[in-house]
Amino acid sequence: MPLDGFLESYITPIDRFFVRSHHYVPTVDPAAWRLQVNGKVATPLTLTMDELKKLPRVELVSVLECAGNGRALYEPSMAGLQWTYGSIGNGRWAGVRLADVLKKAGVQPGAVEVLFDGADVPVGKQPDFQRGIPFNKAMDPNTILAYDMNGEALPREHGFPLRVIVPGWAGDCWVKWITRIEVRDTEADVFYMKTGYRHPGKGVPPGAAVDPAQMKPVTTLQIKSIIASHVDGQEIALAPAKLRGAAWSHESPVAVVEVSTDGGRQWRPARLGKDAARFGWRQWEYAWTPSQPAYFSVMVRARNAAGENQPFAPEWNPSGYGHNVVHVVRLNATATPKPPATPAPPSAAEMPAVFKQTCMGCHGVEAIEQQRLNRTQWEREVEKMQRWGARVTPENKESLVDYLANRYPYRPRK
């Protein structure tokens, strides 16, 4: 989602809403689709959509944010989609309570986790995308199985015909294309619970490896805010300006948004928009007139009802999850501001055959171009893709790593 997506409306239009999928987007036949509920239940269920819709309908507004939103802002960099601010949207979701479905099945004593699986099929030898949430979160009345998004049927790329909505939690838990729900009395030993989407739960030395036994699943979002009306380095006129943006949190809603125009020396409250929902974002605005021609460091920070504030420095973690530092844009106030420069189109470099054959079958070039990896990191990525079925032979591995490291080298963020 572009920055102006935070501003144009309270609910993010579907065509501006970010999309993240681990595998190809499946095509689901709604007539043949069934939802299975099994595991530690008294009565295993197989439900059609008509049967599911006989349960009470509920609706809520909630932010959906990728766990890696802001990954590109960490230093040193790590592999993964290099999101900055736009892997987020504020949606209106409607469906049925997950708790009502589980009660219908009759959960047996000792349940600790609810695991979700969808209709998407892994590529090559990649692991199936399965994620679970603790049983008490599954029974929360705000956790729903949604079949509508923004007042219309759930779009295919957003999980048609059914996806999990876990408000206040990161998007990795919002599993799409749901076909099976398993109630478990143990934690699931699946890749995206035991290996993927895990976080040390604390800051670690930048670039350090973390013992997998010390990692835990990513769950809740962080308190966070963004300036969306202006971009870093922009020139502005010596005239009244309106700073605008959005702020969001987890289960505890945003209470206060503050703005500083002097590098953090003084903070003043921003005006919050009238639209508010416990799990939705709050739009904000702040009227400001630059006092003189100068280079201003403008900052925004948010605080939620639980008293949590945004940090000033990031806590690095190996996968780049949970970035939520105070947002800073530097604005050059001048009597004669220049219009923003139009970036030159990227040059079309010749792609070697090994790159086209082994990488381009599954990845768009954009996902590769945005990486900021050194040669060792590129080698690890190629080896991971080998394990997942990429046709990389010992003979062409080194030439592929050489091309990636030279064509897309590590570069510090500006």
Buried (B, 14 or more C-beta within 10 A) or exposed (E): BEBEBBBEEBBBEBEBBBBBBBBEBBEBEEEEBEBBBBBBBEEEBEBBBEEBEEBEEBEBBBBBBBBBBBBBBBEEBBBBBBBBBBBBBBBBBBBBBBBBBBEBBBBEEEBBBBBBBBBBEBBBEBBBBBBBBBBEBBBBEBBBBBBBBBEEEBBBEBBBBBBBBBBBBBBBBBBBBBBBBBBBEEBBEBBBBBEBBBBBBEEBEBEEEBEEEEBEBBBBBBBBBBBBBBEEEBBBEBEEBEBBBBBBBBBBBBBBBBBBBEEEEEBEEBEBBEBBBBBBBBBBBBEBEBEEEEEBBBBBBBBBEEEBEBBEEBBBBBBBBBBBBBBBBBBBBBEEBEEEEEEEEEEEEEEBEBBEBBBEEBEEBEEBEBBBBEBEBBBEBBBEBBEBEBEBEEEBBEEBBBBBBEBBEBEEEE
